[in-house]
Amino acid sequence: MSLTLQGRSNKRWRFAAHDAARIVQLERGAGISSIVAQLLIGRGVYDPQSARSFLEARLSGLRDPDLLPGAAEAAERLHAAVQAGRKIAVYGDYDADGMTGTAILLGCLKRLGADASYYVPNRLEEGYGLSSEALKALAAKGVSLVVSVDCGIASLQEAATARALGLELIVTDHHELADQLPEAAAIVHPRLPGWEYPFKWLCGAGVALKVAWALCQRASASKRVRPALREFLLQAVGLAAVGTVADVVPLLDENRILVRHGLACLQAQPLPGMAALLEVCGLSQKARLESEDLAFALAPRLNAAGRFGQAQLGVELLTTEVPPRARQLAEYIHEMNRSRESLERSILLAAQKQVHQQFDAGHDAALVLAGRDWHQGVIGLVAGRLAEKYHRPVILLALDPLGARPAVGSARAPAGFDLFSALKATADYLVTFGGHAAAAGLKIEEGQIDAFRAAFCEVAEQGRQATEAAAELRIDAEGPLCQLTADTLHQIEQLAPFGHGNPRPLLASTGVQLAQPPRRIGHDQRHLALRFVQQQTTIRGVGFGCADWAEELAATQAPLDIVYRPVLNDFRGRRSVELQLVDWRISTLRQSG
């Protein structure tokens, strides 16, 4: 039976119960270390064959693209259009997943000699998904086939517009299915009704990669694609890795394979734009890229372009073949990300003030906040931070400055709460909405906000039990700091890449002391630098976003129990063990000698 404790984050600490006999059996059967066996069992991997498959994550583990629902038909139609010399437009979403997916399909079509262009809507003016006006503009330019990327599955009216315009529409998407499918020439979706695809959680870029792969097979008249196209597909795996991590889909099965090999491809043979982006992020000389580099460096910069209504620059960056232009675009997008960070900090402060003034964060089942000067491209990030902090659904609404247009909202929710279903239950108050269980967007008339807030909080109250049940830290193992050697960390790294669905292992140590008071670090002073000591072992730690704990930790003289993620930190070619603090509590143990 697992032991449960409470930490300073107000999350329960749940220690995994381990079966020693099962660990030994897997250790011997798979030829792995005991700690890796223990961590694999915690992830539901029990037999040696499954363990080897998980750890190897071979590129050959990707399923044939023709097995993906709709991919074969989409590839046939695109191939025929290329051969006929028809004008093709790739219609992508404005986030990092959409940009990388658009770049994959556009790059593939261009290499096949297609007359292809792309269109990405302006987030601030057009919003998410297919637009009837944009389709009309594309048709007026002579486009006869439109293929969507990371959008379109719920665009019923827009699909009807395409049909009326004589446009052949191919939808590739991975978002939640509506009650009715759009009338399109082909639909590619891993969860398409009537199909049983084994892995249902590809992102938009992953779906686009499969279509591009199937298209390259048609162009090569063989399952084995031509060498030049194979080289492009490997570069496209790097793009798909960025989209996969950015869209926070589970890093399991095909997604884990894409990210594992995509990280290597980004280093070995990046496209010019990605090479420039790696350089401005300070990652070009790193010995080994990790999924966290995609999550916290590359993806936020691409997303910044979309948040400021300039997603087309992100697509241009990822598709340009001219290195000087790639460098110029990468630097511009890098500066946009700095502006995004500044806006995010100011909105977060305003939103937190509103929480303290208007809501009882300990009582209200959800938070629905609104501000007139909030940037609609940034509110989703702030909603995510507040949802993590208060562990409840959070909706931030950017009110129109003149009050003439509907407010634009972004919603985020913790594990255990289905945002999409909650918005569907309160749809009578909304102009429009879309998204999935953890993240969604909406529009609402300003006069409906109060009524919507009450209705949404009522729905959230009904789901509070499931949300609170998920408010826990699932700790993989507990042990002393002295066990965290470089060899142990190298063994743990066998489970990488880490991310949603395959998190970096969470460990705990008890009776730990702070060697010195914590220091606030980072240009915004949001993080903490720490040094932990236990008996003869001292290890550096960092607490990302943990500055609120600084004073309490500094005033604490008693030993601590800490929960952390161990990492290998690269600094000037030297690798050392570092702890990423996740939570802490006053220890119930006496200080070690």
ChimeraX attribute file (.defattr): number of C-alpha atoms within 10 A of each C-alpha:
attribute: neighborCount
match mode: 1-to-1
recipient: residues
	/A:1	7
	/A:2	11
	/A:3	11
	/A:4	15
	/A:5	13
	/A:6	15
	/A:7	18
	/A:8	13
	/A:9	20
	/A:10	15
	/A:11	19
	/A:12	19
	/A:13	22
	/A:14	16
	/A:15	20
	/A:16	18
	/A:17	13
	/A:18	16
	/A:19	10
	/A:20	10
	/A:21	9
	/A:22	15
	/A:23	21
	/A:24	15
	/A:25	16
	/A:26	24
	/A:27	20
	/A:28	14
	/A:29	15
	/A:30	15
	/A:31	13
	/A:32	18
	/A:33	16
	/A:34	17
	/A:35	17
	/A:36	21
	/A:37	27
	/A:38	23
	/A:39	21
	/A:40	21
	/A:41	19
	/A:42	18
	/A:43	13
	/A:44	10
	/A:45	18
	/A:46	17
	/A:47	17
	/A:48	18
	/A:49	12
	/A:50	14
	/A:51	24
	/A:52	15
	/A:53	13
	/A:54	19
	/A:55	16
	/A:56	14
	/A:57	24
	/A:58	15
	/A:59	15
	/A:60	8
	/A:61	13
	/A:62	15
	/A:63	14
	/A:64	12
	/A:65	21
	/A:66	18
	/A:67	16
	/A:68	24
	/A:69	22
	/A:70	21
	/A:71	27
	/A:72	20
	/A:73	19
	/A:74	25
	/A:75	25
	/A:76	16
	/A:77	18
	/A:78	24
	/A:79	21
	/A:80	14
	/A:81	18
	/A:82	20
	/A:83	12
	/A:84	11
	/A:85	13
	/A:86	17
	/A:87	19
	/A:88	25
	/A:89	26
	/A:90	22
	/A:91	31
	/A:92	33
	/A:93	31
	/A:94	34
	/A:95	26
	/A:96	31
	/A:97	30
	/A:98	32
	/A:99	34
	/A:100	37
	/A:101	34
	/A:102	33
	/A:103	29
	/A:104	31
	/A:105	29
	/A:106	26
	/A:107	21
	/A:108	23
	/A:109	23
	/A:110	14
	/A:111	13
	/A:112	17
	/A:113	11
	/A:114	21
	/A:115	17
	/A:116	22
	/A:117	17
	/A:118	20
	/A:119	20
	/A:120	29
	/A:121	22
	/A:122	18
	/A:123	21
	/A:124	16
	/A:125	8
	/A:126	14
	/A:127	17
	/A:128	22
	/A:129	23
	/A:130	27
	/A:131	20
	/A:132	17
	/A:133	12
	/A:134	16
	/A:135	22
	/A:136	16
	/A:137	12
	/A:138	23
	/A:139	19
	/A:140	11
	/A:141	10
	/A:142	13
	/A:143	21
	/A:144	19
	/A:145	24
	/A:146	25
	/A:147	27
	/A:148	31
	/A:149	34
	/A:150	29
	/A:151	22
	/A:152	30
	/A:153	28
	/A:154	21
	/A:155	20
	/A:156	16
	/A:157	14
	/A:158	21
	/A:159	27
	/A:160	17
	/A:161	18
	/A:162	23
	/A:163	15
	/A:164	10
	/A:165	16
	/A:166	13
	/A:167	23
	/A:168	19
	/A:169	26
	/A:170	28
	/A:171	28
	/A:172	29
	/A:173	30
	/A:174	24
	/A:175	21
	/A:176	15
	/A:177	18
	/A:178	12
	/A:179	7
	/A:180	10
	/A:181	16
	/A:182	21
	/A:183	20
	/A:184	19
	/A:185	17
	/A:186	21
	/A:187	24
	/A:188	25
	/A:189	28
	/A:190	25
	/A:191	21
	/A:192	19
	/A:193	10
	/A:194	7
	/A:195	13
	/A:196	13
	/A:197	14
	/A:198	13
	/A:199	14
	/A:200	16
	/A:201	21
	/A:202	28
	/A:203	29
	/A:204	30
	/A:205	33
	/A:206	29
	/A:207	27
	/A:208	30
	/A:209	27
	/A:210	28
	/A:211	28
	/A:212	28
	/A:213	27
	/A:214	27
	/A:215	28
	/A:216	26
	/A:217	21
	/A:218	19
	/A:219	20
	/A:220	14
	/A:221	11
	/A:222	11
	/A:223	14
	/A:224	12
	/A:225	19
	/A:226	14
	/A:227	10
	/A:228	9
	/A:229	20
	/A:230	15
	/A:231	12
	/A:232	20
	/A:233	22
	/A:234	21
	/A:235	22
	/A:236	31
	/A:237	28
	/A:238	28
	/A:239	32
	/A:240	35
	/A:241	29
	/A:242	30
	/A:243	30
	/A:244	33
	/A:245	30
	/A:246	24
	/A:247	20
	/A:248	15
	/A:249	17
	/A:250	21
	/A:251	25
	/A:252	21
	/A:253	18
	/A:254	22
	/A:255	23
	/A:256	28
	/A:257	23
	/A:258	32
	/A:259	30
	/A:260	25
	/A:261	18
	/A:262	26
	/A:263	24
	/A:264	18
	/A:265	21
	/A:266	23
	/A:267	21
	/A:268	13
	/A:269	15
	/A:270	22
	/A:271	23
	/A:272	20
	/A:273	26
	/A:274	24
	/A:275	21
	/A:276	25
	/A:277	26
	/A:278	23
	/A:279	16
	/A:280	16
	/A:281	16
	/A:282	11
	/A:283	18
	/A:284	17
	/A:285	10
	/A:286	15
	/A:287	10
	/A:288	12
	/A:289	20
	/A:290	16
	/A:291	22
	/A:292	14
	/A:293	17
	/A:294	21
	/A:295	19
	/A:296	13
	/A:297	19
	/A:298	23
	/A:299	22
	/A:300	21
	/A:301	27
	/A:302	32
	/A:303	27
	/A:304	27
	/A:305	27
	/A:306	28
	/A:307	25
	/A:308	20
	/A:309	20
	/A:310	21
	/A:311	28
	/A:312	20
	/A:313	19
	/A:314	27
	/A:315	27
	/A:316	17
	/A:317	28
	/A:318	28
	/A:319	22
	/A:320	18
	/A:321	13
	/A:322	11
	/A:323	15
	/A:324	13
	/A:325	16
	/A:326	23
	/A:327	20
	/A:328	15
	/A:329	21
	/A:330	27
	/A:331	18
	/A:332	14
	/A:333	26
	/A:334	22
	/A:335	15
	/A:336	21
	/A:337	21
	/A:338	13
	/A:339	13
	/A:340	22
	/A:341	16
	/A:342	12
	/A:343	17
	/A:344	20
	/A:345	14
	/A:346	12
	/A:347	21
	/A:348	19
	/A:349	12
	/A:350	15
	/A:351	22
	/A:352	14
	/A:353	12
	/A:354	16
	/A:355	16
	/A:356	10
	/A:357	9
	/A:358	11
	/A:359	15
	/A:360	12
	/A:361	14
	/A:362	7
	/A:363	8
	/A:364	15
	/A:365	22
	/A:366	26
	/A:367	26
	/A:368	25
	/A:369	21
	/A:370	21
	/A:371	18
	/A:372	14
	/A:373	11
	/A:374	23
	/A:375	21
	/A:376	21
	/A:377	23
	/A:378	23
	/A:379	27
	/A:380	24
	/A:381	19
	/A:382	25
	/A:383	28
	/A:384	22
	/A:385	17
	/A:386	24
	/A:387	21
	/A:388	18
	/A:389	12
	/A:390	18
	/A:391	23
	/A:392	26
	/A:393	30
	/A:394	27
	/A:395	28
	/A:396	30
	/A:397	28
	/A:398	23
	/A:399	24
	/A:400	19
	/A:401	12
	/A:402	7
	/A:403	12
	/A:404	10
	/A:405	13
	/A:406	20
	/A:407	26
	/A:408	27
	/A:409	24
	/A:410	26
	/A:411	29
	/A:412	29
	/A:413	26
	/A:414	24
	/A:415	21
	/A:416	18
	/A:417	22
	/A:418	20
	/A:419	27
	/A:420	20
	/A:421	14
	/A:422	19
	/A:423	26
	/A:424	13
	/A:425	13
	/A:426	17
	/A:427	16
	/A:428	11
	/A:429	20
	/A:430	18
	/A:431	14
	/A:432	15
	/A:433	18
	/A:434	19
	/A:435	20
	/A:436	17
	/A:437	19
	/A:438	18
	/A:439	21
	/A:440	19
	/A:441	23
	/A:442	23
	/A:443	21
	/A:444	21
	/A:445	17
	/A:446	18
	/A:447	12
	/A:448	15
	/A:449	18
	/A:450	12
	/A:451	11
	/A:452	19
	/A:453	18
	/A:454	14
	/A:455	17
	/A:456	24
	/A:457	20
	/A:458	17
	/A:459	18
	/A:460	23
	/A:461	17
	/A:462	11
	/A:463	17
	/A:464	20
	/A:465	13
	/A:466	15
	/A:467	22
	/A:468	17
	/A:469	12
	/A:470	17
	/A:471	21
	/A:472	19
	/A:473	22
	/A:474	20
	/A:475	22
	/A:476	22
	/A:477	19
	/A:478	15
	/A:479	11
	/A:480	15
	/A:481	21
	/A:482	13
	/A:483	11
	/A:484	17
	/A:485	13
	/A:486	14
	/A:487	11
	/A:488	15
	/A:489	18
	/A:490	12
	/A:491	15
	/A:492	19
	/A:493	18
	/A:494	13
	/A:495	21
	/A:496	20
	/A:497	26
	/A:498	21
	/A:499	20
	/A:500	14
	/A:501	13
	/A:502	15
	/A:503	15
	/A:504	20
	/A:505	20
	/A:506	20
	/A:507	23
	/A:508	23
	/A:509	18
	/A:510	24
	/A:511	20
	/A:512	25
	/A:513	22
	/A:514	20
	/A:515	14
	/A:516	12
	/A:517	16
	/A:518	23
	/A:519	17
	/A:520	21
	/A:521	16
	/A:522	11
	/A:523	7
	/A:524	12
	/A:525	13
	/A:526	15
	/A:527	21
	/A:528	23
	/A:529	21
	/A:530	22
	/A:531	18
	/A:532	20
	/A:533	18
	/A:534	21
	/A:535	14
	/A:536	8
	/A:537	13
	/A:538	16
	/A:539	18
	/A:540	15
	/A:541	21
	/A:542	21
	/A:543	23
	/A:544	16
	/A:545	18
	/A:546	18
	/A:547	18
	/A:548	12
	/A:549	18
	/A:550	19
	/A:551	12
	/A:552	9
	/A:553	18
	/A:554	13
	/A:555	9
	/A:556	13
	/A:557	10
	/A:558	18
	/A:559	21
	/A:560	23
	/A:561	19
	/A:562	24
	/A:563	25
	/A:564	22
	/A:565	17
	/A:566	22
	/A:567	21
	/A:568	16
	/A:569	13
	/A:570	14
	/A:571	9
	/A:572	7
	/A:573	9
	/A:574	8
	/A:575	12
	/A:576	15
	/A:577	18
	/A:578	21
	/A:579	24
	/A:580	19
	/A:581	23
	/A:582	21
	/A:583	21
	/A:584	21
	/A:585	18
	/A:586	18
	/A:587	17
	/A:588	12
	/A:589	13
	/A:590	12
	/A:591	15
	/A:592	11
	/A:593	6
